[in-house]
Amino acid sequence: MGKLQSSLLNMVLSLGVITIVAALILGGVYVLTNETIAEAERKAQVQAISEVAPEFDNNPLEEQFLYKAHAGTKDSIDIVVYPAKRNGELVGAAVKSVTKNGFGGEIVVMCGFETDGTVRNYKVLKHTETVGLGSKMQEWFRTDKGSQNVIGLNPNRDDVRVKKDGGQVDAITAATISSRAFLEALNDAYKAFVMMQNNREEGERNE
């Protein structure tokens, strides 16, 4: 009987040790994987900022400005403005904008603006839109055909909405919902950029 109890105890202890070691290994793998994913996302973000913003010599990530779009509604989202500066002067910005109203759900876009709010460039970072339809947004809205191209437009003077809603931009064929969502993200990005500029100017006046 004593031998049986001893064997059972050893088995329980062994299983306990194995469980603890396995948990530690899995925890370590989780941490390392998360760090790797976070670093990959950071690099992709830096690359996107560089692609859409005017040339800069500051670190936009360190000077980011957070804007709450559609505050108080179910569509409330956080938009991040990354100021682009050269020799200490603001030359534009990259704005990471999000909309939940795509045909397939969330769409994330990095929008680049000149100082006056003119759209300089954009890059779609994430979407789940239909392949061959809404997925065309990456190139559709920069193509010089009809009224597709939003590069060079300024939401302050141009109606950057799809024509079906009274705007001036051609929607992607058979993908009006995706087009509407993309332009919503672009307009929200512009509003965030303007708010950042206003806060910056107010801060300078109060110094």
N, C-alpha and C positions, 0 to 999 in steps of 0.2 A: 504493500500500500504506500509506504514511504517512497518507494522507487517511482511509483506512478505519479504521485504528487510532485515529486522533483522534476520528472519529465514534463509534466503539464506546466509547471512554473517556468521551466526553461523555454518551452514552446511559446508561452505568453510573452515572456521577456524578449525573445527573438523577434516575434511578430511586432512587438511594440517598437523595438529598435529599427526594424525594417521600415515600419510605417513612418517613423520620425525622419529617418534618412531620406525616404522617398518624398516626403512633404518638403523637406529642405531643398532637395534637388529641384522639385517642381517650382518652388518659390523662387529659387535662383534663376531658373530658366525664364519664368514669367517676368521677373524684373529686367533681365538682360534683353528679352524680346521686346518689352515695352519701351525700354530705352532706345533700342535699335529703331523701332517704328517711329518713336517721337523724333529722333534725329533725322530720319529719312523725310518725315513730314516737314521738319524745320528747313532742311536743305531745299525741298521742293518749293516751299513758301518763299524762301530767299530768291530762288531762281525766278519764280513767277513775278516777284516784285521788280527784279532787275529787268525783266522782259517788258513790263507794261509801263513803268514809271520813267520820267525823264532821268537822264544821267545824274547820279548823286554821289556825294562823298561822305555822307553821314551814315549812321546805322539806324535805318527806319524801324527796325524791331524794337530798339531801345526807346524810341520816341512815339510809339503807337498811341493812338487816340481811340477810345471806345465810344461808339454811338448806339443808342437803343432805338431801333426802328419799330414803328407800329406799337409803341409802348402802351400797355394797358389793354391790349387785344390778344386773342389767341394766336395771332401771327407775330407776336413780339419776338424780335431777333436781335442778336448782337452783331454789329458791323464794326470792323477794325480798319482804321485809317493809318497807313504807314507814310509819314511825311518824307518827301524826297527833298534834300537840301544840297546846295552846292555853295561852298565858301560861306556857310552860315545862313544863306538865303533860301527861302522856300521856292522850289522850282516846279512843284507839282506833288503828286502822291499816287500811291497804289492803295486801293481800297478792296478789302476782302468782304464781299457781300454775299448774303444768303437769302434764298427764298424757299418757302416750303410748298409753293404752288405749281411746281412743275407737273407734267402729266404723270411722271413716275415718282414724284415726291420732291425731295430736296435738291436744289441746284446751288452750287458754290462757284462764284466767279470772282477773279481778281481783275479789277478795273483800274486802268491808269488814266490820270487826268493831268492836263497842263494847269498852270496857276489860275487861269480864268475859267476853269471848269470844262474845257473842251476835252472830249474823249480822245485819248492818245492811243490806247490799245486795250486789249482785254485777253484773258485766258480763262477758259472754263476748267476749274479744278476738280469738280465732282458733279456727277449727274447720273440718273438712272432712266433717262429718256429713251424712247423707242429707237432702236438702231435703224438708220436710214431715214428717219423723220426728225424728231426732236434732237437727236444726237448731232445733227448738221450744224447746230448753233456755233460750234467752235470756228467754223469757216464762213457760214452763211452771212453773219453780220459784219464781215470785213470785206465782202465781195462787192466790187464795183459793177453791180448789175441792178437795173431798176432803182429801187429805193431801199436796198438791203443794207448798205454800208452805214454803220453808226460811227466809224472812226471819223473824227473831225466835227461831229455834231456836239452841240452844247445844250444840255437840258434846260438852261436858263433862257435860251432863245428858240430852241427847236422842240417840237412835240415828239419826244422819243417814246412813242407808243405804237402799237400795230395799227394799221389803217382801219381795221375793223372796229377799233375803239376810238376812232377819230384822229389818230396820230398820223405820222408821215413815214413809218417804216414798214416795209414789206415783210409779212410773217413768212416763216418757213412753210412751204407748200404742205398742206394737210397736217400741220403741227402748230396751230394757232395757240393752243394752251402753253406749249413749251416756249413759244416765241414771246407770249405775253409775260410769262414768268421770268425769262431772261431779261427782258427790258425793265421789268419791275426791279430786279436786282441791280441793274445798271442805274436806274433813277434813284434808288435808295442809297447806292454808293455815292452818287453825286451829292445828295442831301447831307450825308455824313461828312463828305469833304468840305462842304460849305460851312457846316457847323464847326468843324475843326478850325477852319480859317477864322471864323467869327470869335471863337474862344481864344485863339492865339492873339488876334488883334486887341481884344478886350484886355487880355493879360498884359500886353505891351503898354496899353494906355494907363493901366493901374500901377505900372512900375515906377 
